[in-house]
């Protein structure tokens, strides 16, 4: 028998109380890179404001549109940056 009471993985998972859980949501958001920071981080424009995200998994730069999931860039949708300028 499986279920929340007998499955240690399910029991150990945090309970999502918000409308969208950043840990288990399958949602990714397209954002625009505004500026690059040290440590594989970037400031991005979400359309609703600016946020800091990790770009460690992608080759992105200012002007690029990236796909972000759980504050981690997972793909470059459109690259506008010039590699020679980075």
C-alpha positions in Angstrom: 0.0 0.0 0.0 1.3 3.4 -0.9 0.2 6.9 0.2 1.2 9.8 2.3 1.1 7.8 5.5 3.3 5.0 4.2 5.5 6.8 1.7 8.5 8.4 3.4 9.3 10.6 0.3 5.8 12.1 0.2 5.7 12.5 4.0 9.0 14.3 4.0 8.0 16.7 1.2 7.0 20.2 2.3 3.3 21.1 2.2 2.5 23.8 -0.3 0.2 26.4 1.2 0.6 29.1 -1.4 -1.3 29.3 -4.7 1.9 28.3 -6.6 4.7 26.3 -5.0 8.1 27.3 -6.3 9.4 23.8 -5.4 6.9 21.6 -7.1 5.3 23.8 -9.6 5.9 23.0 -13.3 5.7 26.6 -14.2 8.6 28.4 -15.9 8.5 32.1 -16.8 10.1 34.0 -19.7 12.1 37.0 -18.4 14.6 39.4 -19.8 18.2 39.6 -18.5 18.9 43.2 -17.4 22.4 42.9 -16.0 24.9 40.1 -15.1 26.2 39.8 -11.5 29.1 37.8 -10.1 28.6 34.2 -9.1 26.5 33.1 -12.2 23.7 35.4 -11.1 21.7 38.0 -13.1 19.1 40.7 -12.5 16.0 40.0 -14.7 12.9 41.9 -15.6 9.8 39.8 -15.0 7.4 42.3 -16.3 6.2 42.9 -12.8 9.5 44.0 -11.4 13.1 42.9 -11.1 14.5 39.7 -9.5 17.9 38.0 -9.0 18.2 34.6 -10.6 20.9 32.0 -11.2 22.2 31.7 -14.8 24.7 28.9 -14.0 23.1 26.4 -16.4 22.8 28.7 -19.5 25.0 31.0 -21.5 23.0 34.3 -21.1 23.7 38.0 -21.1 22.0 41.3 -21.0 19.1 41.5 -23.5 18.5 37.7 -23.6 15.1 36.3 -22.9 15.5 33.3 -20.6 13.2 30.7 -19.2 13.3 30.6 -15.4 12.0 27.9 -13.1 12.5 28.2 -9.3 14.9 31.1 -9.7 17.1 29.1 -12.0 17.5 29.9 -15.7 16.9 26.6 -17.7 17.0 27.9 -21.3 17.7 30.8 -23.5 14.7 31.5 -25.7 16.2 34.4 -27.6 19.7 35.6 -27.4 20.3 39.3 -28.0 23.6 39.7 -26.2 27.0 39.9 -28.1 29.4 37.2 -26.8 32.4 39.5 -27.6 31.0 42.2 -25.1 30.9 39.8 -22.1 
